[in-house]
């Protein structure tokens, strides 16, 4: 599956399972990551996550830890 297909699959699962579900939470993380990093990077990360059994999470760069309250990057965990 391509990164775009994976993204769409997670978004559909989030809508189907609804508010409060783990799928909804992960769908929101992916959407926020997409807005932070752009399609190309997130789609590539989704492909890597799928192949390695990892997930995408939101994180903080070293510079922003003291000055920001919102995540500013996507990472694999």
C-alpha positions, -999 to +999 in steps of 0.1 A: +000+000+000+012+035-007+014+061+020-017+079+006-037+047+007-026+041+043-035+076+053-069+073+037-075+039+054-067+053+088-089+083+082-118+061+072-113+039+102-114+070+124-147+081+109-162+046+112-151+040+149-160+075+160-151+099+187-132+085+216-119+054+198-082+046+193-087+048+156-102+083+159-072+094+181-047+080+156-065+096+126-062+130+143-025+125+150-020+116+113-040+147+102-020+170+125+013+154+113+002+160+077-004+197+084+030+200+102+052+180+078+034+179+045+021+150+024+054+137+010+070+132+044+040+117+062+032+094+033+068+081+034+067+078+072+034+058+069+050+034+045+080+029+069+056+026+099+036-001+081+068-020+071+084-019+106+053-022+128+057+013+142+033+043+144+035+080+138+035+103+168+038+140+173+069+153+190+089+184+198+122+195+183+150+202+208+148+239+201+111+242+208+108+222+240+112+252+262+093+278+242+063+259+227+034+239+240+023+224+207+042+196+189+062+207+159+072+174+142+062+139+134+082+109+145+081+071+143+077+053+176 
